Amino acid sequence: MQFSFSSLNRFFFMPVSAVVFLGWVYFLISSSTLPDPVAIHWGITGQADGFVSRDSYLFVVAPAVLIPWVLQTLFYVLQKKSPLIQKFIGAVLSIIFWMLFAIMLSATATQIGTSSAAQSSFPISLIVFLLVLIPFSLWFSLAFPSIELGNDLVVKLRGIKVLSIPMKDIQDVETTAMTPWNFGGLGLRVSGKTLAFIPSKGEGVVFGLRSGEKVAVRSNQASEVATSALSKLGG
């Protein structure tokens, strides 16, 4: 049996990392290696300004690393009939898990051996990374998509391939007027069984998949793209 990286991540790397991390936190608490109270929030300067008792710290960090993994696993089970949406949401939850894991790990490590949590400081480099991550994510997801048709349907954002679907998995193609609010807003969106790339209002192409899912892509050349796709499908 072969396992993809996403499967290994979901069923091995994420749960094992969570268990090892929580076991480590429990050890730090029981051995009084962490200060009491423990810092759980830092200001923009990196100085601690929010605290919780040491005995309660495990109940703070556990949901942060367990909830994204549990949600990803549940979504994997419940969305087996929608493999495209399943894969996309799984990737998003995986990113959230590892981001929160890095934050919890750094926040805990900086307080080991300190007599007062107020003396600890959150790594400036991680703060900068988090401050850059949000605007970068918006800049990336709001990019106007490009479509390439060959043996696969390929959608790129900022020149980076974010979606690749074999043409044999596409059942039909149509053009339509796309409005962001029909998909829950601008950018890269999931609406029901539709994965949408919609940075603005306008014409677009909707690819219907054999799985029952759809891929909606905003395009100023919607008619030409649809014609080319239909010719490849023999339609």
Residue pairs with C-beta under 8 A, 6 or more apart in sequence:
3 11
6 87
6 90
6 91
6 94
9 94
10 69
10 72
10 73
10 76
10 90
10 94
14 69
14 72
14 94
14 97
15 69
17 65
17 101
18 65
18 66
18 69
18 101
21 61
21 65
21 101
21 104
21 105
22 58
22 61
22 62
22 65
24 108
25 57
25 58
25 61
25 108
26 58
27 33
28 34
28 108
28 112
29 54
29 55
29 57
29 58
32 54
33 112
33 113
34 54
34 57
34 108
34 111
34 112
35 54
35 111
35 114
35 115
35 116
35 117
35 120
36 53
36 54
36 55
37 51
37 52
37 53
37 54
37 117
38 51
38 52
38 53
38 54
38 57
38 111
38 117
39 48
39 50
39 51
39 107
39 111
39 117
39 118
39 120
40 50
40 51
40 52
40 57
40 60
40 107
41 48
41 49
41 50
41 51
42 48
42 49
42 50
42 107
42 121
42 122
42 127
43 49
44 127
46 121
46 122
46 123
46 124
46 127
47 118
47 121
48 117
48 118
48 120
48 121
48 122
51 117
52 60
61 104
61 108
64 100
64 103
64 104
65 97
65 100
65 101
65 104
68 93
68 94
68 96
68 97
68 100
69 93
69 97
71 93
72 89
72 90
72 93
72 94
72 97
75 86
75 89
75 90
75 93
76 86
76 90
79 85
79 86
79 89
80 86
81 211
81 212
82 193
82 211
82 212
82 213
83 211
83 213
84 165
84 195
84 209
84 211
84 213
84 215
85 190
85 193
85 195
85 213
88 190
88 195
89 190
99 133
102 126
103 126
103 130
106 122
106 123
106 126
107 122
110 120
110 121
110 122
110 123
111 117
111 120
114 120
138 187
140 157
140 158
140 160
141 157
141 187
141 188
142 186
142 187
142 199
143 157
143 158
143 199
144 199
144 200
144 218
145 155
145 156
145 157
145 197
145 199
145 217
145 218
145 219
146 155
146 156
146 157
146 159
147 153
147 154
147 155
147 205
147 217
147 219
147 225
148 154
148 155
148 156
149 167
149 225
149 228
149 229
149 232
150 167
151 166
151 167
152 164
152 165
152 166
152 167
153 163
153 164
153 165
153 166
153 167
153 170
153 207
153 215
153 229
154 161
154 163
154 164
155 161
155 162
155 163
155 164
155 197
155 215
155 217
156 162
157 188
157 197
162 188
163 195
163 215
165 207
165 209
165 215
167 229
167 232
167 233
169 209
169 210
169 211
170 207
170 208
170 209
170 210
170 229
170 233
171 208
171 209
171 210
172 207
172 208
172 233
172 235
173 205
173 206
173 207
173 208
173 226
173 229
173 230
173 233
173 235
174 205
174 206
174 208
174 226
175 203
175 204
175 205
175 206
175 222
175 223
175 226
176 203
176 204
176 205
176 206
176 216
176 222
177 202
177 203
177 204
178 196
178 198
178 201
178 202
178 203
178 204
178 216
178 218
179 201
180 186
180 198
180 200
180 201
182 191
183 189
183 191
183 194
183 196
183 198
183 216
184 190
184 191
186 198
186 199
186 200
187 198
187 199
188 195
188 196
188 197
189 195
189 196
189 198
190 196
193 212
193 213
193 214
194 206
194 213
194 214
194 215
194 216
195 213
195 214
195 215
195 216
196 215
196 216
196 217
197 215
197 216
197 217
197 218
198 204
198 216
198 218
199 218
200 218
202 218
202 220
203 218
203 219
203 220
203 222
203 223
204 216
204 217
204 218
204 219
204 222
205 216
205 217
205 219
205 222
205 225
205 226
205 229
206 214
206 215
206 216
206 217
207 214
207 215
207 216
207 217
207 229
208 214
209 215
217 225
219 225
